């Protein structure tokens, strides 16, 4: 986006690995600097729509590489009250693919874009700065391959970003706030056998068992992945990192077992672990004044949310688009650029950080068996006994939920819509009259017995 807007871009990548030849080759890509590529990913409608509208050739390349699009119509079940298409459904479309395939297509597009100079095997050592009238201005980078001068430096290094420490070396303090998510997770990838049909038409299978969250994510080219998430202090679940026990765990959960049984699919990866998951926000503008000029952070290096919610890739794309737009609007004025970009960040990313922190706070209490406040209990019931059952039967609620899940509205929009709220409350008020929903899997004791057997 930056190069196509007329900017000369030097892209520095720490990993020195050649571009693979295909999507399947990319699955073996040595991306040590991005361990998250080995885990399940959701590519939400907000990001997909950005590609459709601003980078249509990249979207087409993804589809050519075997990525599939999953629309609202693919999510609705047989019990929905009105399956008729409506205006706006064209925006309710996600991408089903492996992160390595997504990264491979984007890397190839960058290499084919004029005014992009991609240099791999380059490590950033520090920032170059000067004093711009009392506010330090970044003028380039010191790297393992020499210094680079730049009008603008962008930190896109994600959750492990060292930006705060690098700026501290130049006397710049960046305020940040972070909190734990209370979970770690395991992921494993599979390929559906050539002679096997897909187990069901649902684009996503997932749920919560109290002691564990689980999900099956469709990928590209007949692949899918399974992710199990459990509490950071749950010693009983730590053993699931061993492939044989992971297999027993998937066999114990019916919604996963129908995908992973040996006559349907075979594993194509080991069990990958991901820990250190956080929500984090950094402030680069304080009291209306930038703390540094000539430097901006995008995506997880600026606003990081629990990856369990699948928002990172889409918010990163959105953030990149917002920065491109701010640069076009405020070319030559680094202070106004910093202020405008901060305002865009506050509007489009920060609400999802706030929502993730609040949601994780409740989830951690439930996970630990702690008592919830009366309000939290009530809202949890509204979601579990109102929103989710309504999503399965009411097309209006279903679309509203999918718009929220896909970042197309603000987090609070779902229950701020009077019509949607009325429909949800009708279902919630009938909660005691409905047949109880069948358990999604074994209780904790049964699960531990299953993996120990």
ChimeraX attribute file (.defattr): number of C-alpha atoms within 10 A of each C-alpha:
attribute: neighborCount
match mode: 1-to-1
recipient: residues
	/A:1	16
	/A:2	17
	/A:3	16
	/A:4	14
	/A:5	12
	/A:6	11
	/A:7	15
	/A:8	14
	/A:9	17
	/A:10	15
	/A:11	14
	/A:12	16
	/A:13	16
	/A:14	17
	/A:15	16
	/A:16	13
	/A:17	13
	/A:18	9
	/A:19	14
	/A:20	16
	/A:21	10
	/A:22	12
	/A:23	22
	/A:24	16
	/A:25	13
	/A:26	20
	/A:27	20
	/A:28	12
	/A:29	18
	/A:30	14
	/A:31	17
	/A:32	12
	/A:33	13
	/A:34	14
	/A:35	12
	/A:36	16
	/A:37	18
	/A:38	25
	/A:39	21
	/A:40	25
	/A:41	27
	/A:42	24
	/A:43	23
	/A:44	26
	/A:45	25
	/A:46	25
	/A:47	23
	/A:48	23
	/A:49	22
	/A:50	16
	/A:51	17
	/A:52	15
	/A:53	10
	/A:54	12
	/A:55	15
	/A:56	14
	/A:57	13
	/A:58	18
	/A:59	22
	/A:60	14
	/A:61	16
	/A:62	23
	/A:63	17
	/A:64	11
	/A:65	19
	/A:66	16
	/A:67	23
	/A:68	18
	/A:69	19
	/A:70	19
	/A:71	18
	/A:72	20
	/A:73	14
	/A:74	13
	/A:75	17
	/A:76	20
	/A:77	15
	/A:78	10
	/A:79	12
	/A:80	16
	/A:81	13
	/A:82	12
	/A:83	14
	/A:84	8
	/A:85	11
	/A:86	9
	/A:87	6
	/A:88	9
	/A:89	13
	/A:90	12
	/A:91	17
	/A:92	21
	/A:93	24
	/A:94	21
	/A:95	25
	/A:96	26
	/A:97	28
	/A:98	30
	/A:99	21
	/A:100	22
	/A:101	25
	/A:102	25
	/A:103	16
	/A:104	24
	/A:105	23
	/A:106	16
	/A:107	15
	/A:108	15
	/A:109	16
	/A:110	18
	/A:111	14
	/A:112	11
	/A:113	13
	/A:114	14
	/A:115	17
	/A:116	18
	/A:117	16
	/A:118	14
	/A:119	15
	/A:120	14
	/A:121	12
	/A:122	17
	/A:123	16
	/A:124	15
	/A:125	14
	/A:126	19
	/A:127	21
	/A:128	19
	/A:129	17
	/A:130	14
	/A:131	11
	/A:132	11
	/A:133	7
	/A:134	9
	/A:135	15
	/A:136	21
	/A:137	22
	/A:138	24
	/A:139	18
	/A:140	20
	/A:141	18
	/A:142	15
	/A:143	15
	/A:144	13
	/A:145	12
	/A:146	11
	/A:147	15
	/A:148	13
	/A:149	12
	/A:150	17
	/A:151	13
	/A:152	16
	/A:153	20
	/A:154	15
	/A:155	16
	/A:156	19
	/A:157	19
	/A:158	19
	/A:159	19
	/A:160	11
	/A:161	15
	/A:162	13
	/A:163	19
	/A:164	15
	/A:165	14
	/A:166	15
	/A:167	20
	/A:168	11
	/A:169	11
	/A:170	16
	/A:171	10
	/A:172	15
	/A:173	16
	/A:174	17
	/A:175	13
	/A:176	13
	/A:177	10
	/A:178	15
	/A:179	15
	/A:180	16
	/A:181	24
	/A:182	22
	/A:183	25
	/A:184	19
	/A:185	25
	/A:186	22
	/A:187	23
	/A:188	24
	/A:189	26
	/A:190	21
	/A:191	20
	/A:192	21
	/A:193	15
	/A:194	9
	/A:195	9
	/A:196	10
	/A:197	11
	/A:198	14
	/A:199	15
	/A:200	11
	/A:201	10
	/A:202	15
	/A:203	17
	/A:204	16
	/A:205	16
	/A:206	16
	/A:207	15
	/A:208	14
	/A:209	17
	/A:210	14
	/A:211	17
	/A:212	18
	/A:213	17
	/A:214	24
	/A:215	20
	/A:216	24
	/A:217	22
	/A:218	27
	/A:219	25
	/A:220	23
	/A:221	18
	/A:222	17
	/A:223	20
	/A:224	24
	/A:225	26
	/A:226	23
	/A:227	24
	/A:228	23
	/A:229	21
	/A:230	22
	/A:231	21
	/A:232	18
	/A:233	12
	/A:234	14
	/A:235	9
	/A:236	10
	/A:237	20
	/A:238	16
	/A:239	12
	/A:240	19
	/A:241	18
	/A:242	12
	/A:243	16
	/A:244	12
	/A:245	17
	/A:246	20
	/A:247	19
	/A:248	18
	/A:249	20
	/A:250	21
	/A:251	18
	/A:252	19
	/A:253	17
	/A:254	14
	/A:255	20
	/A:256	22
	/A:257	17
	/A:258	17
	/A:259	25
	/A:260	25
	/A:261	13
	/A:262	12
	/A:263	12
	/A:264	19
	/A:265	24
	/A:266	16
	/A:267	18
	/A:268	14
	/A:269	16
	/A:270	14
	/A:271	21
	/A:272	18
	/A:273	20
	/A:274	15
	/A:275	12
	/A:276	13
	/A:277	20
	/A:278	20
	/A:279	22
	/A:280	23
	/A:281	21
	/A:282	17
	/A:283	16
	/A:284	23
	/A:285	18
	/A:286	12
	/A:287	6
	/A:288	11
	/A:289	13
	/A:290	19
	/A:291	22
	/A:292	24
	/A:293	25
	/A:294	20
	/A:295	22
	/A:296	21
	/A:297	22
	/A:298	24
	/A:299	24
	/A:300	25
	/A:301	23
	/A:302	26
	/A:303	28
	/A:304	27
	/A:305	29
	/A:306	23
	/A:307	20
	/A:308	21
	/A:309	12
	/A:310	17
	/A:311	23
	/A:312	23
	/A:313	20
	/A:314	22
	/A:315	25
	/A:316	22
	/A:317	18
	/A:318	23
	/A:319	23
	/A:320	19
	/A:321	17
	/A:322	19
	/A:323	24
	/A:324	18
	/A:325	19
	/A:326	19
	/A:327	22
	/A:328	15
	/A:329	13
	/A:330	16
	/A:331	11
	/A:332	11
	/A:333	12
	/A:334	19
	/A:335	18
	/A:336	18
	/A:337	23
	/A:338	26
	/A:339	19
	/A:340	19
	/A:341	25
	/A:342	21
	/A:343	13
	/A:344	17
	/A:345	20
	/A:346	15
	/A:347	12
	/A:348	16
	/A:349	23
	/A:350	18
	/A:351	14
	/A:352	24
	/A:353	20
	/A:354	15
	/A:355	15
	/A:356	22
	/A:357	20
	/A:358	11
	/A:359	15
	/A:360	19
	/A:361	15
	/A:362	17
	/A:363	20
	/A:364	17
	/A:365	13
	/A:366	14
	/A:367	17
	/A:368	14
	/A:369	11
	/A:370	11
	/A:371	11
	/A:372	14
	/A:373	10
	/A:374	9
	/A:375	9
	/A:376	13
	/A:377	12
	/A:378	12
	/A:379	13
	/A:380	17
	/A:381	14
	/A:382	21
	/A:383	15
	/A:384	14
	/A:385	19
	/A:386	22
	/A:387	25
	/A:388	17
	/A:389	19
	/A:390	24
	/A:391	24
	/A:392	17
	/A:393	18
	/A:394	21
	/A:395	22
	/A:396	16
	/A:397	25
	/A:398	22
	/A:399	22
	/A:400	19
	/A:401	20
	/A:402	21
	/A:403	25
	/A:404	16
	/A:405	19
	/A:406	24
	/A:407	19
	/A:408	18
	/A:409	16
	/A:410	18
	/A:411	18
	/A:412	12
	/A:413	15
	/A:414	22
	/A:415	18
	/A:416	11
	/A:417	12
	/A:418	11
	/A:419	12
	/A:420	22
	/A:421	17
	/A:422	13
	/A:423	17
	/A:424	24
	/A:425	16
	/A:426	13
	/A:427	22
	/A:428	21
	/A:429	12
	/A:430	11
	/A:431	17
	/A:432	9
	/A:433	9
	/A:434	8
	/A:435	7
	/A:436	8
	/A:437	7
	/A:438	6
	/A:439	12
	/A:440	14
	/A:441	16
	/A:442	15
	/A:443	13
	/A:444	13
	/A:445	8
	/A:446	12
	/A:447	17
	/A:448	16
	/A:449	11
	/A:450	15
	/A:451	19
	/A:452	10
	/A:453	8
